[in-house]
Amino acid sequence: MIINRSNPRAGRIVAGVATLAAAALLLTGCRADTGASQADKASGDGLVIGWSQRGISGSDWWKTLVEGGQAAADKIGAKIEVLDANGDSVRQNADIQTLITKGVDVVVINANDPIGIASSIAALKDAGIPVVTVNSNLDPSLVPDTFCYVAEDQGATGALAGDVAAKDAIKKFGETGEIKIVGIGGFPGDVLSDLRFNGFMDGFNKVIADYPGITVNKLDTKYGEWKPDKALGPIRDVATANPDLKVVFSMSDVMNGGVKEGLQQAGLWGDGIILASYDGGMVSVKEMMDDPSGPLQATASNQPWDQGTTAVEMAVAAFNGDESACPGKTRFIDTTVVTPENAQDYYKASDTYVRAQEK
C-alpha cells in the first residue's frame, strides 16, 4: 500500500525569519511528529518508517515483500510510508530525499542499484536517520553507513533444494552411474544465479559424497533472463543434446513454465527427470500437491513476506540503536524447502509465496 502523508511541520509562515527557520528544519530532516513519545517509538508504536521500494508493479514478489512489512508495522502500531521508484535509480534518490524531508524515523531501502543510491545513503547519515536495506544488497563501500541488511542466505537456501534433489535422484536412478545436471539462471555473471546454483550444488554434492558409485556431470549453466519464455529455448536445446539429462535446477519458479515446456518439447518431461527450483512460489507448491510423483520435487523458499516483516523488526532495532539485533550488519531470515511431502503444510491459496509457519 502506498501512503501519502502531509508534512507535519508545515505551518503558516508570517515573516522572513520564520521562513528561514522552517527551511532549516526541512533541510535537516527534523523528525515527523506523530504524537508518540520516544518511549512509545522504542516499542514501534508511532514509529514512522520510510520505505523506498525499487519497484512494485508487475512483481508479486516485491508486492509480497511490502505487504509483509506493512503487516508487521500494523501489528506494532508503526506507520509506513512507501514510495515506489519503479525501477528508476534517479527516482529512488528523489524518493529518499522526500522521506528525509518528511523527517521519518528510519528508512528501509530495497535498492534498485547497489551503488546508485550512494548520495542518498550519505544524506541519510547526515540527517541522522538509520538505514535498513532489504532484499537488494548495497555496494560494500556503503555498508558501514547502514544498520542492517535483511535477506535470505541464497547459498544455504539453494543447498536445501540440492539436498532434496540428490536424495530423490538416488531413489530414482540408483546408487551407481552418471547424473547429468543443468541449472538455469537469470543472466551470465549475475550474482544471484551464481549464489543459488553454487548453493544447490553444495547441497547436492554433500549427499552424493556418500555414494562413490555415482558420478555427477554438471553441464554449463543456461540463462533464461528470469522469464519463462526466455528459459524455454535454452532448456529445450540442452535437453535435446543430452537425452540422458537427469536433474534440472531452475533458479526461479517464474521460469518453471518455460522449463517444463522445453523439457516436453525435448521429450524428457516425465518420470526420467527431476526438477528443483527456487523461490517458494505458491504455484509450485500447488503443483507438488496435485502431482506428488511428478518431476517437480522441491522449491527452496526465499519468503518475501518474512523478509518484509524482518525489515520492520530491524527498523525498530535501528531506532533503538540495538546493534546486537543485527550482528555483522546482516540478518538472514530462516528459509525452508517445500516438497511433495510437506506441500500441504505450506499451501495457502491467498498467498503468492510461501511464508514461515506460525509457531
Contacts in CASP RR format, 6 or more apart in sequence:
PFRMAT RR
TARGET T0000
AUTHOR 0000-0000-0000
METHOD contacts of the structure
MODEL  1
MIINRSNPRAGRIVAGVATLAAAALLLTGCRADTGASQADKASGDGLVIG
WSQRGISGSDWWKTLVEGGQAAADKIGAKIEVLDANGDSVRQNADIQTLI
TKGVDVVVINANDPIGIASSIAALKDAGIPVVTVNSNLDPSLVPDTFCYV
AEDQGATGALAGDVAAKDAIKKFGETGEIKIVGIGGFPGDVLSDLRFNGF
MDGFNKVIADYPGITVNKLDTKYGEWKPDKALGPIRDVATANPDLKVVFS
MSDVMNGGVKEGLQQAGLWGDGIILASYDGGMVSVKEMMDDPSGPLQATA
SNQPWDQGTTAVEMAVAAFNGDESACPGKTRFIDTTVVTPENAQDYYKAS
DTYVRAQEK
1 66 0 8 1.000
1 67 0 8 1.000
1 70 0 8 1.000
1 82 0 8 1.000
2 82 0 8 1.000
2 83 0 8 1.000
2 84 0 8 1.000
3 79 0 8 1.000
3 80 0 8 1.000
3 81 0 8 1.000
3 82 0 8 1.000
4 81 0 8 1.000
5 32 0 8 1.000
5 79 0 8 1.000
5 81 0 8 1.000
5 102 0 8 1.000
7 26 0 8 1.000
7 101 0 8 1.000
7 102 0 8 1.000
8 32 0 8 1.000
8 33 0 8 1.000
8 34 0 8 1.000
8 102 0 8 1.000
9 22 0 8 1.000
9 25 0 8 1.000
9 26 0 8 1.000
9 30 0 8 1.000
9 32 0 8 1.000
9 33 0 8 1.000
11 22 0 8 1.000
13 19 0 8 1.000
13 22 0 8 1.000
26 101 0 8 1.000
28 127 0 8 1.000
29 100 0 8 1.000
29 101 0 8 1.000
29 102 0 8 1.000
29 103 0 8 1.000
29 127 0 8 1.000
29 129 0 8 1.000
30 103 0 8 1.000
31 48 0 8 1.000
31 103 0 8 1.000
31 104 0 8 1.000
31 105 0 8 1.000
32 48 0 8 1.000
32 102 0 8 1.000
32 103 0 8 1.000
32 104 0 8 1.000
32 105 0 8 1.000
34 46 0 8 1.000
34 48 0 8 1.000
34 79 0 8 1.000
35 46 0 8 1.000
36 45 0 8 1.000
36 46 0 8 1.000
36 47 0 8 1.000
40 46 0 8 1.000
41 47 0 8 1.000
41 105 0 8 1.000
41 319 0 8 1.000
42 316 0 8 1.000
42 319 0 8 1.000
42 320 0 8 1.000
43 76 0 8 1.000
43 316 0 8 1.000
44 76 0 8 1.000
44 77 0 8 1.000
44 78 0 8 1.000
44 316 0 8 1.000
44 319 0 8 1.000
45 76 0 8 1.000
45 77 0 8 1.000
45 78 0 8 1.000
46 77 0 8 1.000
46 78 0 8 1.000
46 79 0 8 1.000
47 76 0 8 1.000
47 77 0 8 1.000
47 78 0 8 1.000
47 79 0 8 1.000
47 105 0 8 1.000
47 106 0 8 1.000
47 315 0 8 1.000
47 316 0 8 1.000
47 319 0 8 1.000
48 78 0 8 1.000
48 79 0 8 1.000
48 81 0 8 1.000
48 102 0 8 1.000
48 103 0 8 1.000
48 104 0 8 1.000
48 105 0 8 1.000
48 106 0 8 1.000
49 73 0 8 1.000
49 78 0 8 1.000
49 79 0 8 1.000
49 80 0 8 1.000
49 81 0 8 1.000
49 104 0 8 1.000
49 105 0 8 1.000
49 106 0 8 1.000
49 107 0 8 1.000
49 108 0 8 1.000
49 312 0 8 1.000
49 315 0 8 1.000
50 80 0 8 1.000
50 81 0 8 1.000
50 82 0 8 1.000
50 83 0 8 1.000
50 99 0 8 1.000
50 104 0 8 1.000
50 106 0 8 1.000
50 107 0 8 1.000
50 108 0 8 1.000
51 66 0 8 1.000
51 69 0 8 1.000
51 80 0 8 1.000
51 81 0 8 1.000
51 82 0 8 1.000
51 83 0 8 1.000
51 107 0 8 1.000
51 108 0 8 1.000
51 109 0 8 1.000
51 110 0 8 1.000
52 83 0 8 1.000
52 85 0 8 1.000
52 92 0 8 1.000
52 95 0 8 1.000
52 96 0 8 1.000
52 99 0 8 1.000
52 107 0 8 1.000
52 108 0 8 1.000
52 109 0 8 1.000
52 110 0 8 1.000
52 120 0 8 1.000
53 62 0 8 1.000
53 65 0 8 1.000
53 66 0 8 1.000
53 82 0 8 1.000
53 83 0 8 1.000
53 84 0 8 1.000
53 85 0 8 1.000
53 110 0 8 1.000
54 62 0 8 1.000
54 85 0 8 1.000
54 87 0 8 1.000
54 92 0 8 1.000
54 110 0 8 1.000
54 111 0 8 1.000
54 112 0 8 1.000
54 136 0 8 1.000
55 62 0 8 1.000
55 84 0 8 1.000
55 85 0 8 1.000
55 86 0 8 1.000
55 87 0 8 1.000
55 110 0 8 1.000
55 112 0 8 1.000
56 62 0 8 1.000
56 63 0 8 1.000
56 66 0 8 1.000
56 82 0 8 1.000
56 84 0 8 1.000
56 86 0 8 1.000
57 84 0 8 1.000
57 86 0 8 1.000
60 352 0 8 1.000
60 353 0 8 1.000
61 279 0 8 1.000
61 304 0 8 1.000
61 352 0 8 1.000
61 353 0 8 1.000
62 110 0 8 1.000
62 304 0 8 1.000
63 352 0 8 1.000
64 304 0 8 1.000
64 305 0 8 1.000
64 351 0 8 1.000
64 352 0 8 1.000
64 353 0 8 1.000
65 110 0 8 1.000
65 134 0 8 1.000
65 135 0 8 1.000
65 304 0 8 1.000
65 305 0 8 1.000
65 307 0 8 1.000
65 308 0 8 1.000
66 82 0 8 1.000
66 308 0 8 1.000
67 305 0 8 1.000
68 304 0 8 1.000
68 305 0 8 1.000
68 306 0 8 1.000
68 308 0 8 1.000
68 309 0 8 1.000
68 312 0 8 1.000
69 80 0 8 1.000
69 308 0 8 1.000
69 309 0 8 1.000
69 311 0 8 1.000
69 312 0 8 1.000
70 80 0 8 1.000
70 82 0 8 1.000
71 305 0 8 1.000
71 309 0 8 1.000
72 78 0 8 1.000
72 308 0 8 1.000
72 309 0 8 1.000
72 311 0 8 1.000
72 312 0 8 1.000
72 313 0 8 1.000
73 79 0 8 1.000
73 80 0 8 1.000
73 312 0 8 1.000
76 312 0 8 1.000
76 316 0 8 1.000
78 312 0 8 1.000
78 315 0 8 1.000
78 316 0 8 1.000
80 312 0 8 1.000
81 99 0 8 1.000
81 102 0 8 1.000
81 104 0 8 1.000
83 95 0 8 1.000
83 98 0 8 1.000
83 99 0 8 1.000
84 95 0 8 1.000
85 91 0 8 1.000
85 92 0 8 1.000
85 95 0 8 1.000
85 112 0 8 1.000
87 112 0 8 1.000
88 112 0 8 1.000
89 112 0 8 1.000
89 113 0 8 1.000
89 116 0 8 1.000
89 117 0 8 1.000
92 109 0 8 1.000
92 111 0 8 1.000
92 112 0 8 1.000
92 117 0 8 1.000
92 120 0 8 1.000
93 116 0 8 1.000
93 117 0 8 1.000
93 119 0 8 1.000
93 120 0 8 1.000
96 107 0 8 1.000
96 109 0 8 1.000
96 117 0 8 1.000
96 120 0 8 1.000
96 123 0 8 1.000
96 124 0 8 1.000
97 120 0 8 1.000
97 123 0 8 1.000
99 107 0 8 1.000
99 129 0 8 1.000
100 107 0 8 1.000
100 123 0 8 1.000
100 124 0 8 1.000
100 127 0 8 1.000
100 129 0 8 1.000
103 127 0 8 1.000
103 129 0 8 1.000
104 129 0 8 1.000
105 129 0 8 1.000
105 319 0 8 1.000
106 129 0 8 1.000
106 130 0 8 1.000
106 131 0 8 1.000
106 132 0 8 1.000
106 315 0 8 1.000
106 316 0 8 1.000
106 318 0 8 1.000
106 319 0 8 1.000
107 124 0 8 1.000
107 129 0 8 1.000
107 130 0 8 1.000
107 131 0 8 1.000
107 132 0 8 1.000
108 131 0 8 1.000
108 132 0 8 1.000
108 133 0 8 1.000
108 134 0 8 1.000
108 311 0 8 1.000
108 312 0 8 1.000
108 315 0 8 1.000
109 117 0 8 1.000
109 120 0 8 1.000
109 131 0 8 1.000
109 132 0 8 1.000
109 133 0 8 1.000
109 134 0 8 1.000
110 133 0 8 1.000
110 134 0 8 1.000
110 135 0 8 1.000
110 136 0 8 1.000
111 117 0 8 1.000
111 133 0 8 1.000
111 136 0 8 1.000
111 137 0 8 1.000
111 138 0 8 1.000
112 136 0 8 1.000
114 136 0 8 1.000
114 137 0 8 1.000
114 138 0 8 1.000
114 139 0 8 1.000
114 142 0 8 1.000
115 138 0 8 1.000
115 139 0 8 1.000
115 141 0 8 1.000
115 142 0 8 1.000
117 138 0 8 1.000
117 142 0 8 1.000
118 139 0 8 1.000
118 141 0 8 1.000
118 142 0 8 1.000
121 131 0 8 1.000
121 138 0 8 1.000
121 142 0 8 1.000
121 145 0 8 1.000
121 146 0 8 1.000
122 145 0 8 1.000
124 130 0 8 1.000
124 131 0 8 1.000
124 145 0 8 1.000
125 145 0 8 1.000
130 146 0 8 1.000
130 147 0 8 1.000
130 315 0 8 1.000
130 318 0 8 1.000
130 319 0 8 1.000
130 321 0 8 1.000
131 145 0 8 1.000
131 146 0 8 1.000
131 147 0 8 1.000
131 318 0 8 1.000
132 146 0 8 1.000
132 147 0 8 1.000
132 148 0 8 1.000
132 149 0 8 1.000
132 150 0 8 1.000
132 311 0 8 1.000
132 314 0 8 1.000
132 315 0 8 1.000
132 318 0 8 1.000
133 146 0 8 1.000
133 148 0 8 1.000
133 149 0 8 1.000
133 150 0 8 1.000
134 149 0 8 1.000
134 150 0 8 1.000
134 151 0 8 1.000
134 307 0 8 1.000
134 308 0 8 1.000
134 310 0 8 1.000
134 311 0 8 1.000
135 150 0 8 1.000
135 151 0 8 1.000
135 304 0 8 1.000
135 307 0 8 1.000
137 149 0 8 1.000
137 151 0 8 1.000
138 146 0 8 1.000
138 149 0 8 1.000
143 149 0 8 1.000
143 329 0 8 1.000
146 329 0 8 1.000
147 314 0 8 1.000
147 317 0 8 1.000
147 318 0 8 1.000
147 321 0 8 1.000
147 323 0 8 1.000
147 326 0 8 1.000
147 329 0 8 1.000
148 314 0 8 1.000
148 317 0 8 1.000
148 318 0 8 1.000
148 325 0 8 1.000
148 326 0 8 1.000
148 329 0 8 1.000
148 330 0 8 1.000
148 331 0 8 1.000
149 329 0 8 1.000
149 330 0 8 1.000
149 331 0 8 1.000
150 307 0 8 1.000
150 308 0 8 1.000
150 310 0 8 1.000
150 311 0 8 1.000
150 314 0 8 1.000
150 331 0 8 1.000
150 333 0 8 1.000
151 307 0 8 1.000
151 330 0 8 1.000
151 332 0 8 1.000
151 333 0 8 1.000
152 302 0 8 1.000
152 303 0 8 1.000
152 307 0 8 1.000
152 332 0 8 1.000
152 333 0 8 1.000
152 335 0 8 1.000
153 332 0 8 1.000
153 335 0 8 1.000
154 192 0 8 1.000
154 195 0 8 1.000
154 196 0 8 1.000
154 199 0 8 1.000
154 302 0 8 1.000
155 195 0 8 1.000
155 196 0 8 1.000
155 198 0 8 1.000
155 199 0 8 1.000
155 200 0 8 1.000
155 202 0 8 1.000
156 199 0 8 1.000
156 332 0 8 1.000
156 335 0 8 1.000
157 196 0 8 1.000
157 199 0 8 1.000
157 278 0 8 1.000
157 300 0 8 1.000
157 301 0 8 1.000
157 302 0 8 1.000
157 335 0 8 1.000
157 337 0 8 1.000
158 196 0 8 1.000
158 199 0 8 1.000
158 200 0 8 1.000
158 203 0 8 1.000
158 278 0 8 1.000
158 300 0 8 1.000
159 199 0 8 1.000
159 200 0 8 1.000
159 202 0 8 1.000
159 203 0 8 1.000
159 206 0 8 1.000
160 203 0 8 1.000
160 298 0 8 1.000
160 300 0 8 1.000
160 335 0 8 1.000
160 336 0 8 1.000
160 337 0 8 1.000
161 200 0 8 1.000
161 249 0 8 1.000
161 276 0 8 1.000
161 277 0 8 1.000
161 278 0 8 1.000
161 298 0 8 1.000
161 299 0 8 1.000
161 300 0 8 1.000
161 337 0 8 1.000
162 199 0 8 1.000
162 200 0 8 1.000
162 201 0 8 1.000
162 202 0 8 1.000
162 203 0 8 1.000
162 204 0 8 1.000
162 207 0 8 1.000
162 249 0 8 1.000
162 276 0 8 1.000
162 298 0 8 1.000
163 203 0 8 1.000
163 204 0 8 1.000
163 206 0 8 1.000
163 207 0 8 1.000
163 337 0 8 1.000
164 276 0 8 1.000
164 297 0 8 1.000
164 298 0 8 1.000
164 337 0 8 1.000
164 339 0 8 1.000
165 200 0 8 1.000
165 204 0 8 1.000
165 247 0 8 1.000
165 249 0 8 1.000
165 274 0 8 1.000
165 276 0 8 1.000
165 297 0 8 1.000
165 298 0 8 1.000
166 203 0 8 1.000
166 204 0 8 1.000
166 205 0 8 1.000
166 206 0 8 1.000
166 207 0 8 1.000
166 208 0 8 1.000
167 207 0 8 1.000
168 274 0 8 1.000
168 297 0 8 1.000
168 298 0 8 1.000
169 179 0 8 1.000
169 246 0 8 1.000
169 247 0 8 1.000
169 274 0 8 1.000
170 207 0 8 1.000
170 208 0 8 1.000
170 211 0 8 1.000
170 214 0 8 1.000
172 271 0 8 1.000
172 272 0 8 1.000
172 274 0 8 1.000
173 179 0 8 1.000
173 246 0 8 1.000
174 214 0 8 1.000
175 211 0 8 1.000
175 213 0 8 1.000
175 214 0 8 1.000
176 211 0 8 1.000
176 213 0 8 1.000
176 214 0 8 1.000
177 213 0 8 1.000
177 214 0 8 1.000
177 215 0 8 1.000
178 214 0 8 1.000
178 215 0 8 1.000
178 216 0 8 1.000
178 217 0 8 1.000
178 244 0 8 1.000
179 208 0 8 1.000
179 214 0 8 1.000
179 215 0 8 1.000
179 216 0 8 1.000
179 217 0 8 1.000
179 246 0 8 1.000
179 247 0 8 1.000
180 217 0 8 1.000
180 219 0 8 1.000
180 242 0 8 1.000
180 244 0 8 1.000
180 245 0 8 1.000
180 246 0 8 1.000
180 247 0 8 1.000
181 201 0 8 1.000
181 204 0 8 1.000
181 216 0 8 1.000
181 217 0 8 1.000
181 218 0 8 1.000
181 219 0 8 1.000
181 246 0 8 1.000
181 247 0 8 1.000
181 248 0 8 1.000
181 249 0 8 1.000
182 218 0 8 1.000
182 219 0 8 1.000
182 220 0 8 1.000
182 221 0 8 1.000
182 222 0 8 1.000
182 235 0 8 1.000
182 238 0 8 1.000
182 242 0 8 1.000
182 245 0 8 1.000
182 247 0 8 1.000
182 248 0 8 1.000
182 249 0 8 1.000
183 197 0 8 1.000
183 200 0 8 1.000
183 219 0 8 1.000
183 221 0 8 1.000
183 222 0 8 1.000
183 248 0 8 1.000
183 249 0 8 1.000
183 250 0 8 1.000
183 251 0 8 1.000
184 221 0 8 1.000
184 222 0 8 1.000
184 223 0 8 1.000
184 224 0 8 1.000
184 231 0 8 1.000
184 234 0 8 1.000
184 235 0 8 1.000
184 248 0 8 1.000
184 249 0 8 1.000
184 250 0 8 1.000
184 251 0 8 1.000
184 255 0 8 1.000
184 259 0 8 1.000
185 192 0 8 1.000
185 193 0 8 1.000
185 196 0 8 1.000
185 197 0 8 1.000
185 221 0 8 1.000
185 222 0 8 1.000
185 223 0 8 1.000
185 224 0 8 1.000
185 226 0 8 1.000
185 250 0 8 1.000
185 251 0 8 1.000
185 252 0 8 1.000
185 255 0 8 1.000
186 192 0 8 1.000
186 193 0 8 1.000
186 223 0 8 1.000
186 224 0 8 1.000
186 225 0 8 1.000
186 226 0 8 1.000
186 251 0 8 1.000
186 252 0 8 1.000
187 193 0 8 1.000
187 223 0 8 1.000
187 224 0 8 1.000
187 225 0 8 1.000
188 223 0 8 1.000
192 251 0 8 1.000
193 221 0 8 1.000
193 223 0 8 1.000
193 251 0 8 1.000
196 249 0 8 1.000
196 251 0 8 1.000
196 278 0 8 1.000
197 221 0 8 1.000
197 249 0 8 1.000
197 251 0 8 1.000
200 249 0 8 1.000
200 276 0 8 1.000
200 278 0 8 1.000
201 218 0 8 1.000
204 216 0 8 1.000
204 247 0 8 1.000
205 216 0 8 1.000
208 214 0 8 1.000
208 216 0 8 1.000
219 238 0 8 1.000
219 242 0 8 1.000
219 245 0 8 1.000
222 231 0 8 1.000
222 234 0 8 1.000
222 235 0 8 1.000
222 238 0 8 1.000
223 230 0 8 1.000
223 234 0 8 1.000
224 230 0 8 1.000
224 231 0 8 1.000
224 234 0 8 1.000
224 255 0 8 1.000
225 231 0 8 1.000
226 252 0 8 1.000
226 254 0 8 1.000
226 255 0 8 1.000
227 254 0 8 1.000
227 255 0 8 1.000
228 254 0 8 1.000
228 255 0 8 1.000
228 256 0 8 1.000
228 257 0 8 1.000
228 258 0 8 1.000
228 259 0 8 1.000
228 261 0 8 1.000
229 258 0 8 1.000
230 255 0 8 1.000
231 250 0 8 1.000
231 255 0 8 1.000
231 257 0 8 1.000
231 258 0 8 1.000
231 259 0 8 1.000
232 257 0 8 1.000
232 258 0 8 1.000
232 259 0 8 1.000
232 261 0 8 1.000
232 262 0 8 1.000
232 265 0 8 1.000
233 262 0 8 1.000
235 248 0 8 1.000
235 258 0 8 1.000
235 259 0 8 1.000
235 262 0 8 1.000
235 263 0 8 1.000
235 266 0 8 1.000
236 261 0 8 1.000
236 262 0 8 1.000
236 263 0 8 1.000
236 265 0 8 1.000
236 266 0 8 1.000
238 245 0 8 1.000
239 245 0 8 1.000
239 262 0 8 1.000
239 263 0 8 1.000
239 266 0 8 1.000
239 267 0 8 1.000
239 268 0 8 1.000
240 266 0 8 1.000
243 266 0 8 1.000
243 268 0 8 1.000
245 268 0 8 1.000
245 273 0 8 1.000
246 272 0 8 1.000
246 273 0 8 1.000
246 274 0 8 1.000
247 273 0 8 1.000
247 274 0 8 1.000
247 275 0 8 1.000
247 276 0 8 1.000
248 259 0 8 1.000
248 263 0 8 1.000
248 273 0 8 1.000
248 274 0 8 1.000
248 275 0 8 1.000
248 276 0 8 1.000
249 275 0 8 1.000
249 276 0 8 1.000
249 277 0 8 1.000
249 278 0 8 1.000
250 256 0 8 1.000
250 259 0 8 1.000
250 275 0 8 1.000
250 276 0 8 1.000
250 277 0 8 1.000
250 278 0 8 1.000
251 277 0 8 1.000
251 278 0 8 1.000
252 277 0 8 1.000
252 278 0 8 1.000
252 279 0 8 1.000
253 277 0 8 1.000
253 278 0 8 1.000
253 279 0 8 1.000
253 280 0 8 1.000
253 281 0 8 1.000
253 283 0 8 1.000
253 284 0 8 1.000
253 299 0 8 1.000
254 279 0 8 1.000
255 277 0 8 1.000
256 275 0 8 1.000
256 277 0 8 1.000
256 283 0 8 1.000
256 284 0 8 1.000
256 296 0 8 1.000
259 275 0 8 1.000
260 269 0 8 1.000
260 275 0 8 1.000
260 295 0 8 1.000
262 269 0 8 1.000
263 269 0 8 1.000
263 270 0 8 1.000
263 273 0 8 1.000
263 275 0 8 1.000
263 295 0 8 1.000
269 295 0 8 1.000
270 294 0 8 1.000
270 295 0 8 1.000
271 293 0 8 1.000
271 294 0 8 1.000
272 295 0 8 1.000
273 295 0 8 1.000
274 295 0 8 1.000
274 297 0 8 1.000
275 295 0 8 1.000
275 296 0 8 1.000
275 297 0 8 1.000
276 296 0 8 1.000
276 297 0 8 1.000
276 298 0 8 1.000
276 299 0 8 1.000
276 300 0 8 1.000
277 284 0 8 1.000
277 296 0 8 1.000
277 298 0 8 1.000
277 299 0 8 1.000
277 300 0 8 1.000
278 299 0 8 1.000
278 300 0 8 1.000
278 302 0 8 1.000
279 299 0 8 1.000
279 300 0 8 1.000
279 301 0 8 1.000
279 302 0 8 1.000
279 353 0 8 1.000
280 299 0 8 1.000
280 300 0 8 1.000
280 301 0 8 1.000
280 302 0 8 1.000
280 303 0 8 1.000
280 338 0 8 1.000
280 353 0 8 1.000
280 354 0 8 1.000
281 299 0 8 1.000
281 301 0 8 1.000
281 352 0 8 1.000
281 353 0 8 1.000
281 354 0 8 1.000
282 347 0 8 1.000
282 348 0 8 1.000
282 349 0 8 1.000
282 351 0 8 1.000
282 352 0 8 1.000
282 353 0 8 1.000
282 354 0 8 1.000
284 296 0 8 1.000
284 299 0 8 1.000
284 338 0 8 1.000
285 299 0 8 1.000
285 338 0 8 1.000
285 343 0 8 1.000
285 346 0 8 1.000
285 347 0 8 1.000
285 354 0 8 1.000
286 343 0 8 1.000
286 347 0 8 1.000
287 296 0 8 1.000
288 296 0 8 1.000
288 297 0 8 1.000
288 299 0 8 1.000
288 338 0 8 1.000
288 339 0 8 1.000
288 340 0 8 1.000
288 343 0 8 1.000
289 340 0 8 1.000
289 343 0 8 1.000
289 344 0 8 1.000
289 347 0 8 1.000
292 340 0 8 1.000
292 341 0 8 1.000
292 343 0 8 1.000
293 340 0 8 1.000
294 340 0 8 1.000
297 339 0 8 1.000
297 340 0 8 1.000
298 337 0 8 1.000
298 338 0 8 1.000
298 339 0 8 1.000
299 337 0 8 1.000
299 338 0 8 1.000
299 354 0 8 1.000
300 335 0 8 1.000
300 336 0 8 1.000
300 337 0 8 1.000
301 335 0 8 1.000
301 336 0 8 1.000
301 337 0 8 1.000
301 338 0 8 1.000
301 346 0 8 1.000
301 353 0 8 1.000
301 354 0 8 1.000
302 335 0 8 1.000
302 353 0 8 1.000
303 333 0 8 1.000
303 335 0 8 1.000
303 336 0 8 1.000
303 353 0 8 1.000
303 354 0 8 1.000
303 355 0 8 1.000
303 356 0 8 1.000
304 353 0 8 1.000
305 351 0 8 1.000
305 353 0 8 1.000
305 355 0 8 1.000
306 333 0 8 1.000
306 334 0 8 1.000
306 355 0 8 1.000
306 356 0 8 1.000
307 333 0 8 1.000
310 331 0 8 1.000
310 333 0 8 1.000
313 325 0 8 1.000
314 325 0 8 1.000
314 326 0 8 1.000
314 331 0 8 1.000
317 325 0 8 1.000
317 326 0 8 1.000
325 331 0 8 1.000
333 356 0 8 1.000
334 356 0 8 1.000
336 346 0 8 1.000
336 354 0 8 1.000
336 356 0 8 1.000
338 346 0 8 1.000
338 354 0 8 1.000
345 357 0 8 1.000
346 354 0 8 1.000
346 357 0 8 1.000
348 355 0 8 1.000
END
